[in-house]
C-alpha cells in the first residue's frame, strides 16, 4: 500500500461516519474493517506525566484509539457511548476511530479541491485533509496520517506487547474453559477465575469463585441455594441420573434433570434452561428432593459439565444476591 497521503486523500470512495451528528469521511483504501465496540478488548496504557492512551485489541492486533472530538479540538463527551470502531491502517500501525454509526460509502470527487491549509490545522496537528459539502452538510475528510501525534505513536510498541499478552491470556482462558466444560477441577476453576479477573470479566470471575467455594466444601448451606449447588456438584461427581425437585420458596417448584451427572434441563414456572437455573439460584430455597432414574438417553462425551453450567448461571445472578449467597451459602 502506498503511503503518499495525497494519493489516498484524492481517493473517490469515502466511508462516511457520524460522530455527535457531524460527518467524517475516510478513504476506503485506508479502512481495514468496521467492528462493533462490544467485539473488542479495550485497554489503557498509562505513562507518568501524561494522560492515559487507550487502545483496543481486534483479532489479536492492537489499535491505538483516536477519538475525533479530541483530535479536532472539540469539547464534549469522549467515546464512552460510541457503538463502533473504524480500524484504519496507517503505515505499520492500526488506529481505532470510535464512531456513532457508518452512514455508508460515497463517491466524492476531491480532484481540484484544495486541501485544508496546514496553518488552519496548526501545522499538521489536526487530521483534516479536506472540508467539502455533501448532501447539504459539511463533511470533514480525514487524513489518517495525522490521526495520532508523535508522542501517541511512540506508544505503539507498548500496545503490541500488551496485545500479545492479551492474546496469550485469552488462549489460556479458552483452554481452561474447555477443561472446565469437560473435566472440571478446583485448580482449573481457580486459574480461570484469576484470569477472568485480570481480563476485566469480573462477573465471570465472581461466579467461578462462588462455585469454587462450594466445590472445596467450605460453604455453609445457608438459605438453601448452597445446598442445591453442593448436591448438584456431588451428583455430577457420582455421575447420577435422575430428577431433582426444589421448593423455590414462593417461586414454585424447580425441576432439574440430570443424566450421568450432567445437568441437562431446568424448569421453573414458565422458564427453562439457564434462565430458570439463574432464577432458582437467585432466590431462597426451602428443600430439595432427588429421585433417581435410569438415564433415558445417552449423552455425547463432549457435553457440558454441571460445573460449567453453574458458572454460566451464577454469572446471571445479581451481584448482591450472589455475594449474599457466597457468604452464607
C-alpha positions, 0 to 999 in steps of 0.5 A: 500500500502506498503511503503518499497521503495525497494519493489516498486523500484524492481517493473517490470512495469515502466511508462516511461516519457520524460522530455527535451528528457531524460527518467524517469521511475516510478513504476506503483504501485506508479502512481495514474493517468496521467492528462493533465496540462490544467485539473488542478488548479495550485497554489503557496504557498509562505513562507518568506525566501524561494522560492515559492512551487507550487502545483496543485489541481486534483479532489479536492486533492492537489499535491505538484509539483516536477519538475525533472530538479530541483530535479536532479540538472539540469539547464534549463527551469522549467515546464512552457511548460510541457503538463502533470502531473504524480500524484504519491502517496507517503505515505499520500501525492500526488506529481505532476511530470510535464512531456513532454509526457508518452512514455508508460509502460515497463517491466524492470527487476531491480532484481540484479541491484544495486541501485544508491549509496546514496553518488552519490545522496548526501545522499538521496537528489536526487530521483534516485533509479536506472540508467539502459539502455533501448532501447539504452538510459539511463533511470533514475528510480525514487524513489518517496520517495525522490521526495520532501525534508523535508522542501517541505513536511512540506508544505503539510498541507498548500496545503490541506487547500488551496485545500479545499478552492479551492474546496469550491470556485469552488462549489460556482462558479458552483452554481452561474453559474447555477443561472446565466444560469437560473435566472440571477441577478446583485448580482449573476453576481457580486459574480461570477465575484469576484470569477472568479477573485480570481480563476485566470479566469480573462477573465471570470471575465472581461466579467461578469463585462462588462455585469454587467455594462450594466445590472445596466444601467450605460453604455453609448451606445457608438459605438453601441455594448452597445446598442445591449447588453442593448436591448438584456438584456431588451428583455430577461427581457420582455421575447420577441420573435422575430428577431433582425437585426444589421448593423455590420458596414462593417461586414454585417448584424447580425441576432439574434433570440430570443424566450421568451427572450432567445437568441437562434441563431446568424448569421453573414456572414458565422458564427453562434452561439457564434462565430458570437455573439463574432464577432458582439460584437467585432466590431462597430455597426451602428443600430439595428432593432427588429421585433417581432414574435410569438415564433415558438417553445417552449423552455425547462425551463432549457435553457440558459439565454441571460445573460449567453450567453453574458458572454460566448461571451464577454469572446471571445472578445479581451481584448482591444476591450472589455475594449474599449467597457466597457468604452464607451459602 
